Amino acid sequence: MHELGILYHVVEQVLGIVEENHLEVVDAIVLQVGELSSVVPRYLHACYPASVDGTILENTKLEIEMLPANALCRNCGKVYNALSNHGTCPFCSEKDHELLSGREFFIKEIRAY
């Protein structure tokens, strides 16, 4: 479970932003996680309390938005979800594709004041 290590880095970055901008209250941190990022959202939620313990982020909410594993078929040019279609284009049945999204991991938003 590498999610705890990932969250420690996220918390470091968020704390730096909070300090830099002289913020006093943080309500939520919103992460965007790609379906193919190898990060398990429920593990992020499970590890979150330990990663923020004793910090200004201790009472914040963690929100996770999943980003789809979109692929562009190189044969027919249509976009489809590579994960749910097992890498095969549902329109023309070809497997030759370019992955457009799904590996991302971003801090999308810090709700604070």
ChimeraX attribute file (.defattr): number of C-alpha atoms within 10 A of each C-alpha:
attribute: neighborCount
match mode: 1-to-1
recipient: residues
	/A:1	10
	/A:2	12
	/A:3	19
	/A:4	17
	/A:5	13
	/A:6	15
	/A:7	19
	/A:8	16
	/A:9	13
	/A:10	18
	/A:11	18
	/A:12	13
	/A:13	13
	/A:14	18
	/A:15	18
	/A:16	12
	/A:17	13
	/A:18	19
	/A:19	11
	/A:20	9
	/A:21	11
	/A:22	10
	/A:23	13
	/A:24	10
	/A:25	14
	/A:26	19
	/A:27	14
	/A:28	16
	/A:29	20
	/A:30	16
	/A:31	20
	/A:32	18
	/A:33	23
	/A:34	22
	/A:35	22
	/A:36	19
	/A:37	14
	/A:38	14
	/A:39	18
	/A:40	15
	/A:41	19
	/A:42	11
	/A:43	13
	/A:44	21
	/A:45	17
	/A:46	12
	/A:47	19
	/A:48	21
	/A:49	17
	/A:50	13
	/A:51	21
	/A:52	19
	/A:53	11
	/A:54	10
	/A:55	10
	/A:56	14
	/A:57	22
	/A:58	15
	/A:59	15
	/A:60	18
	/A:61	16
	/A:62	16
	/A:63	16
	/A:64	18
	/A:65	14
	/A:66	16
	/A:67	17
	/A:68	20
	/A:69	21
	/A:70	23
	/A:71	23
	/A:72	19
	/A:73	24
	/A:74	14
	/A:75	14
	/A:76	14
	/A:77	14
	/A:78	14
	/A:79	18
	/A:80	22
	/A:81	21
	/A:82	26
	/A:83	15
	/A:84	12
	/A:85	12
	/A:86	10
	/A:87	21
	/A:88	19
	/A:89	24
	/A:90	17
	/A:91	13
	/A:92	12
	/A:93	13
	/A:94	14
	/A:95	16
	/A:96	15
	/A:97	21
	/A:98	15
	/A:99	17
	/A:100	15
	/A:101	18
	/A:102	22
	/A:103	17
	/A:104	18
	/A:105	19
	/A:106	13
	/A:107	14
	/A:108	14
	/A:109	13
	/A:110	17
	/A:111	13
	/A:112	14
	/A:113	11
